[in-house]
Amino acid sequence: MPQTEDLVVTTGRNVFLFDRKQRSFRPHPDLGGKRDVKAVSIHPRTGQIVYLQAGGTNWCTDTFRMFKPAGELRLPGERLYKARWNVRESNSATEIRRDAPR
């Protein structure tokens, strides 16, 4: 997580924070207990969290889920597995890019 010693770690059954100094895991305060989370990314300036959570037997999703503030962005037909904020050093608004190879 930005400005901390923590790393976000996902498993099939949970989301954890790993404290690099203490070398210990603890449940993520907002995502702990969520299953099948494939990606977590924290915006370095705003702190908004985006995550991807697969459903059922799927390895992917078509929905970006966010909180702090809460929101959702659905891209019907897409098969998303990983997500990362792409923050540019400029005055323009942050944008979600769809430039990954398909």
Secondary structure, DSSP 8 states (H G I E B T S, - for coil): -TTSSEEEEE-SS-EEEEETTTTEEEE-TTTTT-SSEEEEEE-TTT--EEEEE--TT-S-BSEEEEETTTEEEE-TT--B--------SSSS-------S--
